């Protein structure tokens, strides 16, 4: 019996995605949300998309204060500008 040392990733990934340090399932979730937001922007406009984001964040914060505090803490440890710049560099590759 041969044991396969290569991990199997779901959703058609042959290996761990290189651009995002998340599991394939998390990557699919993030991609889905970003795609929905992009389509919302195209169909309803930027302002409607931003209103939707703000409302959804508000609802999550109201129902999950622990998540709000954890994310606020995480934001003190990371550079949003750095994340943006990294994404723009990888987009051009």
HELIX and SHEET records of a PDB file:
HELIX    1   1 UNK A   24  UNK A   44  1                                  21    
HELIX    2   2 UNK A   46  UNK A   63  1                                  18    
HELIX    3   3 UNK A   65  UNK A   77  1                                  13    
HELIX    4   4 UNK A   80  UNK A   91  1                                  12    
END                                                                             
